[in-house]
């Protein structure tokens, strides 16, 4: 369980939580002692998915899981189909892109950053 240079200790799928008036589900969450990777999975990735991950999913995760407030959070978008412009937008905003290419998972993380 390693993405880029970061090794993770555990993985959880379909993590759901509710608190007050917020309910959200996180497709894949990777954990280690100081980092979290939130991976949003889509069959076909749309332009709105990048901003939704940054502007909605990230704040919701921070609210729903305050025990990780001191962790670096990396945002990742995984999909089978990406338009080139969406990949570039995600990378510019610091989101890691995971694309399937044949039987291989292609990772694009040129400008990734913790959020």
BADREN-335622 format. One record per residue (C-alpha): residue in three letters; x, y, z; residue number from 1. Coordinates in steps of 0.2 Angstrom, whole numbers. Example, Ala and Ser with C-alpha at 12.3 -4.5 7.8 and 13.67 -1.06 7.14 Angstrom:
BEGIN
ATOM | ALA | 62 | -22 | 39 | 1
ATOM | SER | 68 | -5 | 36 | 2
REM end
This chain:
BEGIN
ATOM | UNK | 0 | 0 | 0 | 1
ATOM | UNK | 11 | 14 | -7 | 2
ATOM | UNK | 6 | 29 | -17 | 3
ATOM | UNK | 20 | 39 | -24 | 4
ATOM | UNK | 33 | 40 | -10 | 5
ATOM | UNK | 20 | 38 | 4 | 6
ATOM | UNK | 18 | 21 | 12 | 7
ATOM | UNK | 1 | 18 | 21 | 8
ATOM | UNK | -3 | 6 | 35 | 9
ATOM | UNK | -21 | 2 | 32 | 10
ATOM | UNK | -35 | 5 | 19 | 11
ATOM | UNK | -54 | 6 | 21 | 12
ATOM | UNK | -67 | 6 | 7 | 13
ATOM | UNK | -84 | 15 | 7 | 14
ATOM | UNK | -81 | 25 | 23 | 15
ATOM | UNK | -97 | 33 | 29 | 16
ATOM | UNK | -100 | 45 | 43 | 17
ATOM | UNK | -113 | 57 | 49 | 18
ATOM | UNK | -112 | 72 | 61 | 19
ATOM | UNK | -124 | 86 | 64 | 20
ATOM | UNK | -131 | 90 | 47 | 21
ATOM | UNK | -116 | 82 | 37 | 22
ATOM | UNK | -117 | 65 | 29 | 23
ATOM | UNK | -103 | 59 | 17 | 24
ATOM | UNK | -95 | 43 | 10 | 25
ATOM | UNK | -77 | 42 | 5 | 26
ATOM | UNK | -74 | 29 | -8 | 27
ATOM | UNK | -56 | 24 | -2 | 28
ATOM | UNK | -46 | 30 | 13 | 29
ATOM | UNK | -28 | 26 | 16 | 30
ATOM | UNK | -21 | 29 | 33 | 31
ATOM | UNK | -4 | 30 | 41 | 32
ATOM | UNK | 3 | 39 | 57 | 33
ATOM | UNK | 3 | 56 | 49 | 34
ATOM | UNK | -5 | 55 | 32 | 35
ATOM | UNK | -22 | 51 | 24 | 36
ATOM | UNK | -26 | 48 | 6 | 37
ATOM | UNK | -44 | 52 | 1 | 38
ATOM | UNK | -47 | 43 | -16 | 39
ATOM | UNK | -63 | 47 | -25 | 40
ATOM | UNK | -67 | 34 | -39 | 41
ATOM | UNK | -77 | 37 | -54 | 42
ATOM | UNK | -80 | 28 | -70 | 43
ATOM | UNK | -79 | 44 | -81 | 44
ATOM | UNK | -72 | 59 | -72 | 45
ATOM | UNK | -81 | 75 | -75 | 46
ATOM | UNK | -74 | 93 | -73 | 47
ATOM | UNK | -84 | 96 | -58 | 48
ATOM | UNK | -77 | 81 | -49 | 49
ATOM | UNK | -60 | 90 | -46 | 50
ATOM | UNK | -68 | 105 | -37 | 51
ATOM | UNK | -81 | 94 | -28 | 52
ATOM | UNK | -66 | 84 | -20 | 53
ATOM | UNK | -57 | 100 | -14 | 54
ATOM | UNK | -72 | 110 | -9 | 55
ATOM | UNK | -84 | 98 | -2 | 56
ATOM | UNK | -76 | 81 | 1 | 57
ATOM | UNK | -61 | 88 | 10 | 58
ATOM | UNK | -70 | 99 | 22 | 59
ATOM | UNK | -83 | 86 | 26 | 60
ATOM | UNK | -69 | 73 | 30 | 61
ATOM | UNK | -61 | 86 | 42 | 62
ATOM | UNK | -77 | 89 | 50 | 63
ATOM | UNK | -82 | 71 | 51 | 64
ATOM | UNK | -65 | 64 | 57 | 65
ATOM | UNK | -58 | 77 | 68 | 66
ATOM | UNK | -45 | 64 | 75 | 67
ATOM | UNK | -35 | 67 | 59 | 68
ATOM | UNK | -34 | 86 | 60 | 69
ATOM | UNK | -15 | 85 | 62 | 70
ATOM | UNK | -13 | 73 | 47 | 71
ATOM | UNK | -8 | 78 | 30 | 72
ATOM | UNK | -22 | 74 | 18 | 73
ATOM | UNK | -19 | 70 | 0 | 74
ATOM | UNK | -33 | 70 | -12 | 75
ATOM | UNK | -33 | 58 | -27 | 76
ATOM | UNK | -45 | 56 | -41 | 77
ATOM | UNK | -46 | 38 | -49 | 78
ATOM | UNK | -55 | 34 | -65 | 79
ATOM | UNK | -56 | 24 | -81 | 80
ATOM | UNK | -60 | 39 | -92 | 81
ATOM | UNK | -52 | 57 | -90 | 82
ATOM | UNK | -52 | 71 | -103 | 83
ATOM | UNK | -34 | 78 | -104 | 84
ATOM | UNK | -40 | 95 | -98 | 85
ATOM | UNK | -47 | 87 | -82 | 86
ATOM | UNK | -30 | 79 | -78 | 87
ATOM | UNK | -21 | 95 | -80 | 88
ATOM | UNK | -34 | 105 | -69 | 89
ATOM | UNK | -32 | 91 | -56 | 90
ATOM | UNK | -13 | 92 | -56 | 91
ATOM | UNK | -13 | 111 | -56 | 92
ATOM | UNK | -23 | 110 | -40 | 93
ATOM | UNK | -12 | 97 | -31 | 94
ATOM | UNK | -24 | 82 | -34 | 95
ATOM | UNK | -16 | 66 | -38 | 96
ATOM | UNK | -23 | 57 | -53 | 97
ATOM | UNK | -25 | 38 | -54 | 98
ATOM | UNK | -29 | 32 | -72 | 99
ATOM | UNK | -30 | 14 | -78 | 100
ATOM | UNK | -20 | 11 | -93 | 101
ATOM | UNK | -23 | -7 | -99 | 102
ATOM | UNK | -19 | -18 | -84 | 103
ATOM | UNK | -8 | -5 | -75 | 104
ATOM | UNK | -12 | 9 | -63 | 105
ATOM | UNK | -4 | 25 | -69 | 106
ATOM | UNK | -1 | 38 | -56 | 107
ATOM | UNK | 1 | 57 | -60 | 108
ATOM | UNK | 7 | 67 | -46 | 109
ATOM | UNK | 18 | 81 | -52 | 110
ATOM | UNK | 12 | 95 | -41 | 111
ATOM | UNK | 3 | 85 | -27 | 112
ATOM | UNK | 3 | 93 | -11 | 113
ATOM | UNK | -5 | 89 | 6 | 114
ATOM | UNK | -21 | 99 | 10 | 115
REM end
